[in-house]
Amino acid sequence: MLARRLAKLSPHVALLPMALTVLLAYIGGALWTLRTSFTAARTFPSEKFIGAAQYVRLFDNERWLLSLHNLAVYGALFIIACMMLGFLLAVFIDQNVKGEGVLRTVFLYPYAMSFIATGLVWQWLLAPGSGIEGAVRQMGFTGFSFDWIVHQDLVIYTVVIATVWQASGLVMALMLAGLRGIDPEIYKAARLDGIPAWRTYLQIVLPMLGPTVATVFLLLTTAVVKLFDAVVAMTQGGPGIASEVPAKFIMDHLFLRSNIGLASAGAVTLLVPVLALLAPYAYARSRRARAGGAHA
């Protein structure tokens, strides 16, 4: 009897360190950050409560507003490009092409690289006078110019290019897994009905991939909010502050400008949209799980 009880408890005991990590490090850290955002903390934490004053200062800060604008532009382009490119790559590989294993590895390999490495590689590729610009000029196109990385109005698009190159492989892998779960008879029926392939994928296959698309969207949105490493490696937020993003704003004020209160307010502001996306997703998944259990 005792051995049976211990056997039942062993999985819970194994999960205890992770549960404590979640409770203390993640939830505890988030609650501490929330509390600090309502105080007058500067270099050190403070017990002086000042209400929403840090949030007022935050949204009066032009650098913060610019970082939100950059994040919105980056996020829209990054998510759309990753989902389109990843889906197209998945459809291509799903055609039983030769060398499928090699292609999957090639497309997924960039995701194994850190954002720092990706940023440094693309910083060199996009550097004026060398990289892509230098290679094209050596081909005889001496008037070719690709100086987006030093152009204040275009620099954020270079971050999009680099991160889409890195993340689209993950989207491809997830979409491909979803495509492999669809009954091949659906494609045969669509062909017999004379439906073009593009319309089959757009109007039949994509709706069937709803849960996969939702998962991909959530992962990409989280990556957008966390954008930091690639910007630091590629541009350091420059030229000037043209490629500033919220995560860099927060880290700068936390470690360089000794303003814990303002940094905490920024972190809480970033957390809100993530929770707003995660809560409906978690609720929908729990409903599907309960419905599946009821049918079973």
NUGUKOL-983869 format. One record per residue: residue in one letter; x, y, z of N, C-alpha, C, CB in turn. Coordinates in steps of 0.2 Angstrom, whole numbers, plus 5000, padded with zeros to 4 digits. Glycine has a CB too. Layout:
% residues N
aXYZXYZXYZXYZ ...
This chain:
% residues 296
m500449945000500050005000500450065000499550005006 l500950065004501450125005501850134998501950115010 a502050084995502350084989501950114983502650014987 r501350094983500850114978500750194979500150084979 r500650214985500550284987501250324985500450304994 l501750304986502350334984502450334976503050294987 a502250284973502250284966501750334963502050214963 k501250344966500750394964501050464965500050394967 l501350474971501650544972502250564968501850544980 s502650514966503250524962503250574957503550464960 p502750574952502650624947502550694950502050604942 h502150694955502050764958502750794961501550764963 v503150744964503750764967504250784962504050704971 a504250754956504650774951504550834948504650714945 l503850854948503650924945503750974950502950914943 l503850964956503851014962504451064960504050984968 p505051054958505551104957505251154951506151074954 m504951124946504751174941504151214943504451134935 a503651184947503151224950503351274955502651174954 l503951264959504151314963504551374959504751284968 t504851354953505151404949504651444946505551364943 v504051414944503551454941503251504946502951414938 l503151474952502751524957503251574960502551474963 l503851554961504351604964504651654959504851574968 a504951624953505351664948504851704944505751614944 y504351664941503951694936503351734939503651644931 i502951704943502351744945502551784951501851694948 g503051764955503351814960503651874957503751774965 g504051864952504451914949503951964946504851884944 a503351934942502951984939502552024944502451934935 l502351994950502052034955502452084958501751984961 w503152064959503552114962503652174957504252084963 t503752164950503752214945503152254945503852184938 l502552224946501952264946501952314952501352214946 r502152284958502152324964502652384963502352284970 t503252374960503752424959503552474955504452384957 s503152454950502952504945502552564948502552474939 f502252554954501852604957502252634963501252564960 t502852634963503252664968503752714964503652614972 a504152744969504552794966505252774966504652854971 a505352704964505952674964506452704959505952594963 r507052714960507552734955508152684955507852804957 t508652704958509252654958509152594962509852694961 f508752604968508552554972507852554973508952554979 p507552494975506852484976506552534982506552414978 s505952564981505752614986505052584988505652684982 e504852604994504252594997503752654996504352575005 k503952704993503552764992503052754987503952824991 f502452744988501852734983501752804980501252704987 i501752794973501552864969501052844964502152884966 g500652794965500052774960500352764953499652834960 a499952794948500152784941500652834938499452784937 a500952864943501452924940501952894935501752954946 q502252834937502752804932502452794925502952744935 y501752774925501452754919501352824915500852724920 v501152874918501052944915501752964912500852994920 r502352954916502952974913503152934907503452964919 l502952864908503152824903502852844896502952754904 f502252864896501852874890501952954888501152864890 d502352994892502553054890503253054887502553104896 n503552994887504252984885504252974877504552934889 e504553014873504553014866504852944864504853074863 r505452934867505752864866505352804867506452864870 w504952804872504452744873503952744867504152754880 l503652804866503152804860503452784854502852874860 l504052804852504452784846504552704846505052814845 s504752674852504852604853504152564851505152594859 l503652594854502952564853502752564845502452594857 h502952624842502752624835503252574831502952694832 n503852574833504252524829504052454830505052534832 l503852434836503652374838502952354834503452364845 a502552404833501952384829502052374822501452444830 v502552414819502752404812503052334811503152464810 y503552324816503952264816503452204816504452264821 g503052204821502652154823502152134817502252164829 a501852184814501352164809501752134803501052234806 l502352164801502752134795503052064797503252184793 f503252064803503651994805503151944805503952004812 i502551954808502051894809501751874802501451914814 i501551924798501251914791501851874787501051974788 a502451904787502951874783503151804785503551914783 c503151794791503351724794502851674792503451724802 m502151694793501651644792501551634785500951674795 m501651684781501551664773502151624771501551734770 l502751644773503351604770503351534773503951644772 g503251534780503251464783502651424780503051474790 f502051444779501551404775501751384768500951444775 l502051434765502251414758502751364758502451474754 l503251364762503751314763503551244765504351334768 a503051244769502751184772502351154766502251204778 v501951194762501651164756502051134751501151224753 f502651174750503151144745503451074748503751194745 i503651074754503951014757503350954757504251024763 d502750974758502250924758502050894752501550954761 q502350914746502250884740502750824738502350934734 n502950794744503450734744504050744739503050674741 v504350804740504950824736505550774738505050894736 k505950764733506550734735507050774739506950714728 g507350734744507750774749507450804754508250814745 e506850784756506350814760506750824767505750784762 g507050774770507450784776507950834776507750714778 v508350844770508850894770508550964769509250884763 l507950964766507651034765507351054772507051034760 r507051014775506851024782507351054787506450964785 t507951024786508551044790508751104788509050984790 v508851124782509051184779508651244781509151184772 f507951234781507451284782507451294790506751264779 l507551244794507451254801508051274804507151184804 y508651264801509251274804509351344807509851264799 p509151394803509251464806508951474813508951514801 y508351434814508051444821508451424826507351414821 a508951374825509451354830509951404832509751284827 m510051454828510451504829510151554834510751544823 s510651584839510351634843510251704839510951644849 f509851744842509651804839510251854839509051844843 i510751844843511351884843511751864837511751874850 a511851794836512251774830511851794824512251694830 t511151784823510851814818510951884816510051794818 g510851924822510951994821511652014818510852034827 l512151984821512851994819512951974811513351964823 v512651924809512751904802512451944798512451824801 w511751964799511452014795511652084795510652014797 q512052104801512352164801512852174796512652184808 w513252114795513752114790513452114783514252054791 l512952074782512652064776512352134773512152014776 l512152174778511752234776512252294777511152244780 a512852294779513252344779513452384773513952324783 p513352444772513452484766514152474764513252554766 g514252464757514952454755515252384755515452494758 s514852334759515152264759514452224759515552254765 g514552164761513952114761513552114754513552144767 i512952124755512552114749512652174744511752114751 e512752234747512852294742513552284739512852354746 g514052264742514652254739514652194734515252234744 a514352144735514352084731513952104724513952024734 v513452144725513052164719513452214715512352194721 r513852254718514252304714514852264711514552354719 q515052214714515552174710515352144704515952124715 m514652134704514452094698514352144692513752064700 g514452214693514452264688513952314689514352224682 f513452304694512952354696513252404700512352324698 t513652454698514052494702513552544706514552534698 g512952554703512552604706512052574711512152644700 f512152514712511652484717511852504724511752404717 s511252514728511352544735510852504739511252614735 f511052484745510652444749510852464756510652364749 d510652534758510952554765510352564770511252624763 w509952524770509352524774509552524782508852464773 i510152494783510352484790510552544793510852424791 v510752594789510952664792510452714790511652674789 h509852694788509352744786508852744791509052724779 q508752804794508252804800507552784799508252874803 d507352794793506652774791506552704789506352824785 l507152674787507152604784507452554789507452604778 v507752574794508152524798507752464801508552564803 i507152484803506752434806506552374802506052464809 y506552394795506352334790506952294790506252374783 t507552314791508152264791508052214797508852304791 v507852234802507752194808507152134806507452224814 v506652164802506152114800506452064795505552154796 i506852084791507152034786507551984790507652074781 a507952004795508451954798508051904802508851994803 t507551934806507151894810506651844807506751934816 v506351864801505951824797506351764794505651864791 w506951784792507451734790507551674795508151764787 q507551694801507751654807507051614809507951684813 a506551644809505951614812505451574808505551664816 s505551594801505051564796505151484796505151594789 g505751454798505851384798505451354803506551374799 l505351384809504951354814504251354812505051394821 v503951404809503351404806503251354801503151474803 m503651344797503651294792503551224795504251294788 a503951204801503951144804503251134807504451144809 l502951184810502351174813501751174808502151234818 m501751204803501251204798501351134794501351264793 l501951114793502051044790501750994794502751034788 a501850994801501550944805500750944804501750954812 g500451004804499751014803499550984796499551084804 l499851004791499750974784499750904784500151004779 r500250874788500250794788499650764791500950774791 g499350804795498750774799498150774795498650814805 i498150804789497550814785497450754781497550874781 d496850724780496650664776496850684769495950644777 p497250644766497350654758496750644754497950604756 e496250614756495650614752495350674751495150564756 i495450724755495150794754495450824748495350834761 y496150814747496450844741496150814735497250834741 k496050744735495850704729495150734728495850634731 a494750744733494050764731494050834728493650764738 a494450874731494550944728494750944721495050984732 r495250894719495450894712494850864707496050844711 l494450814710493950794706493350844705493650734710 d493350884710492850944709493051004705492650964716 g493750994702494051044698494251114702493551064693 i494351104709494551164712495251174712494351154720 p495451234710496251244709496551234716496351314707 a497251214715497651194721497651254726498351174719 w497751314723497851374728497151384732497951444724 r496551374728495951384732495851324737495351384727 t496051264735496051214740496351234747496251144737 y496951254746497351274752497051334756498051284750 l496851384752496551444755495951434758496551494750 q495451394755494751394758494651324761494251404752 i495051274760494851214764495451194769494851154759 v496051194767496651174771496751224777497251164767 l496751284775496951334780496451334786496951404777 p495751334785495351334790495351274794494551334788 m495651214791495751154795496351154800495751094791 l496751204798497351214802497251264807497951234797 g496651284809496551334814496951334820495851334815 p496951274824497351274830498051284829497251204833 t498351254823499051264822499251334820499251224816 v498751374816498851444815498851484821498351464810 a498351464826498351504832498951494836497751474836 t499251434837499851424840500451464837500051344840 v500451454831501051494827500951574829500951484820 f500351594828500251664829500451684837499451684828 l500251644841500451654848501151654849500051604853 l501551614846502251604847502551664844502551544844 l502351684838502651744835502551804838502351744827 t501951814841501751874845502151884851501051874847 t502251824854502751824860503451844858502751754864 a503651824852504351834850504351914848504551794844 v503851944846503852014844503952054851503152034841 v503552034856503552074862504252064865503052044867 k504652014864505251994867505852024863505351924869 l505652054857506252074853506752124856505952114847 f507352094856507852134860508552114857507852124867 d508752054857509452034855509552054848509451954855 a509152044843509252054836509352134835508652034832 v509052174839509052244838509752264841508552284842 v509952234847510552254850511152234845510652224857 a511152174843511652144838511752184832511552074837 m511152204829511152234822511252314822510552224819 t510952344827510852414826511052454833510252444824 q511052424839511052454845510552504846511752484846 g509952494843509452544843509452604838509352564850 g509952604835510152664830509852654823510852674830 p510052694819510452764820510052804825510552794813 g510452834830510052874835509652824839509652924832 i508952834839508552784842508052764837508152824848 a508252764831507752754825507452674826508052764819 s507852634828507652564829507552544836508152514826 e507352584840507252574847506652534848507152644851 v506652484853506052434854505952434862506152364851 p505352424864505152424871505652384875504452404872 a505852324873506252284878506952314879506352214875 k507252354874507852384874507752444879508152404867 f507152484878507052544882507052514890506352574880 i506752464891506652434898507352414901506152374898 m507752384897508452364899508852424900508752314894 d508852474896509252534896509052564903509152574890 h508452574904508252614910508352574917507452634910 l508352504916508452464922509152464924508152394920 f509652454919510352444920510752504919510552384916 l510652544914511052604912510852664915511052604905 r510152674916509852744918509652734925509352764914 s509652684929509552674936508852694937510052704940 n508352674933507652694934507252634935507452744929 i507252604940506852534941506152544940507052504948 g505852604943505152614943504852624936504952674947 l505252664932505052674925505052604921505452734922 a505652574922505752504918505252454920506452484920 s505052454926504452414928503852424925504452414936 a503652494925503052514921503052494914502952584922 g503652494911503652474904503552404903504352494901 a503852364908503852284908503052264909504252254913 v502752304913502052284915501652304909501752324921 t501752354905501352374899501452324894501652444897 l502052294893502252244888501852174890502952234887 l501752164896501452104899500752104897501552094906 v500452154897499652164896499452134890499452234897 p499752154884499452124878499652044877499752154872 v500152024880500351954880499751914884501051934883 l499651934890499051904894498451904890499051934901 a498251964887497651974883497551924877497552044880 l498151904874498151854869498151784872498751864865 l498551774878498651704880497951684884499151704885 a497651724887497051704891496451674886496751764895 p496251704881495751674876496051604873495551724871 y496651604872496951544869496951484874497751554867 a497151504880497151444885496451424887497451474892 y495951474887495251454888494951414882494851524888 a495151434876494851394870495151324871495051424864 r495851314872496151244873495751204878496851254874 s495651234884495351204890494651174888495351244896 r494251224884493651204882493651144877493251264878 r494151144872494151084868494351024871494751104862 a494851034876495050974880494450944884495550984885 r493950984887493450964891492950934886493051024895 a492850964880492350934875492550864873492250984869 g493250854872493550794870493450744875494250804868 g493550764881493450714887492750694888493650744893 a492250744886491550724887491350674882491150794886 h491550684875491450644870491750574871491650674863 a492350574874492650504875492250464880493350514878 
